[in-house]
Amino acid sequence: MKLLFNWLKEFVDVTASPQDVRSRLSLAGIAIESVEDSAAGPVLDADLTTNRGDCMSHYGIAREISALFRLPLKKISPVILSEAKDLAWNRFFAALRMTISRSPR
Protein backbone atom coordinates (compact mmCIF):
# COMPACT_ATOMS: atom_id res chain seq x y z
CA MET A 1 0.00 0.00 0.00
CA LYS A 2 1.41 3.38 -1.00
CA LEU A 3 1.21 6.12 1.64
CA LEU A 4 2.00 9.75 1.01
CA PHE A 5 4.10 10.99 3.92
CA ASN A 6 2.69 14.51 3.59
CA TRP A 7 -0.87 13.17 3.98
CA LEU A 8 0.17 11.33 7.13
CA LYS A 9 1.45 14.63 8.51
CA GLU A 10 -2.05 16.10 8.09
CA PHE A 11 -3.26 13.71 10.82
CA VAL A 12 -0.25 13.73 13.16
CA ASP A 13 2.44 16.41 13.55
CA VAL A 14 5.44 14.14 13.18
CA THR A 15 8.77 15.92 12.79
CA ALA A 16 10.82 12.77 12.20
CA SER A 17 12.14 11.97 8.76
CA PRO A 18 10.36 9.42 6.55
CA GLN A 19 13.27 7.01 7.17
CA ASP A 20 12.83 7.31 10.95
CA VAL A 21 9.09 6.71 10.60
CA ARG A 22 9.85 3.70 8.40
CA SER A 23 12.21 2.28 11.00
CA ARG A 24 9.75 2.66 13.91
CA LEU A 25 6.79 1.29 11.96
CA SER A 26 8.85 -1.70 10.86
CA LEU A 27 9.91 -2.40 14.46
CA ALA A 28 6.24 -2.20 15.49
CA GLY A 29 5.25 -4.87 12.97
CA ILE A 30 4.18 -2.77 9.98
CA ALA A 31 6.69 -3.58 7.27
CA ILE A 32 7.64 -0.55 5.19
CA GLU A 33 9.35 -1.99 2.13
CA SER A 34 10.71 1.29 0.78
CA VAL A 35 10.61 5.07 0.89
CA GLU A 36 10.48 6.63 -2.57
CA ASP A 37 10.53 10.25 -3.69
CA SER A 38 7.71 11.51 -5.88
CA ALA A 39 6.37 14.84 -7.09
CA ALA A 40 3.96 14.84 -4.11
CA GLY A 41 6.72 14.11 -1.60
CA PRO A 42 8.02 10.94 0.04
CA VAL A 43 5.94 7.79 -0.46
CA LEU A 44 6.05 4.89 2.00
CA ASP A 45 5.38 1.44 0.54
CA ALA A 46 3.74 -0.59 3.31
CA ASP A 47 3.31 -4.34 3.22
CA LEU A 48 0.20 -4.88 5.35
CA THR A 49 -1.30 -8.18 6.38
CA THR A 50 -5.03 -8.84 6.52
CA ASN A 51 -5.08 -8.95 10.31
CA ARG A 52 -4.22 -5.22 10.40
CA GLY A 53 -7.34 -3.85 8.75
CA ASP A 54 -7.16 -0.87 11.11
CA CYS A 55 -4.01 0.26 9.27
CA MET A 56 -5.33 0.05 5.73
CA SER A 57 -5.74 3.81 5.38
CA HIS A 58 -3.67 6.93 5.86
CA TYR A 59 -5.54 7.65 9.11
CA GLY A 60 -4.85 4.15 10.44
CA ILE A 61 -1.12 4.46 9.80
CA ALA A 62 -1.17 7.97 11.29
CA ARG A 63 -2.75 6.46 14.42
CA GLU A 64 0.16 4.02 14.66
CA ILE A 65 2.69 6.83 14.17
CA SER A 66 0.89 8.82 16.86
CA ALA A 67 1.26 5.96 19.31
CA LEU A 68 4.89 5.20 18.41
CA PHE A 69 6.06 8.82 18.68
CA ARG A 70 3.68 9.72 21.55
CA LEU A 71 2.07 12.53 19.56
CA PRO A 72 -1.57 13.62 19.54
CA LEU A 73 -3.71 12.35 16.67
CA LYS A 74 -5.87 14.94 14.97
CA LYS A 75 -9.57 14.07 14.98
CA ILE A 76 -11.46 13.71 11.73
CA SER A 77 -15.16 14.19 11.31
CA PRO A 78 -17.16 12.49 8.56
CA VAL A 79 -18.91 14.77 6.09
CA ILE A 80 -22.15 13.78 4.40
CA LEU A 81 -22.82 15.53 1.13
CA SER A 82 -26.24 17.13 0.92
CA GLU A 83 -27.20 15.09 -2.17
CA ALA A 84 -26.39 11.78 -0.48
CA LYS A 85 -27.64 12.69 2.99
CA ASP A 86 -30.97 10.85 2.69
CA LEU A 87 -29.33 7.79 1.14
CA ALA A 88 -26.75 7.58 3.93
CA TRP A 89 -29.46 7.86 6.58
CA ASN A 90 -31.50 5.10 4.94
CA ARG A 91 -28.52 2.74 4.97
CA PHE A 92 -27.80 3.55 8.61
CA PHE A 93 -31.45 3.05 9.55
CA ALA A 94 -31.63 -0.24 7.66
CA ALA A 95 -28.59 -1.51 9.52
CA LEU A 96 -30.21 -0.67 12.86
CA ARG A 97 -33.38 -2.62 12.03
CA MET A 98 -31.58 -5.95 11.62
CA THR A 99 -32.45 -8.74 14.00
CA ILE A 100 -30.23 -11.48 15.32
CA SER A 101 -31.59 -15.01 15.43
CA ARG A 102 -30.34 -18.58 15.59
CA SER A 103 -28.47 -19.87 12.59
CA PRO A 104 -30.17 -22.63 10.58
CA ARG A 105 -28.94 -26.13 11.29
Secondary structure, DSSP 8 states (H G I E B T S, - for coil): -EEEHHHHHHHB---S-HHHHHHHHHHTT-EEEEEEEETTEEEEEEE--TT-GGGSSHHHHHHHHHHHHT--B--------GGGHHHHHHHHHHHHT--------
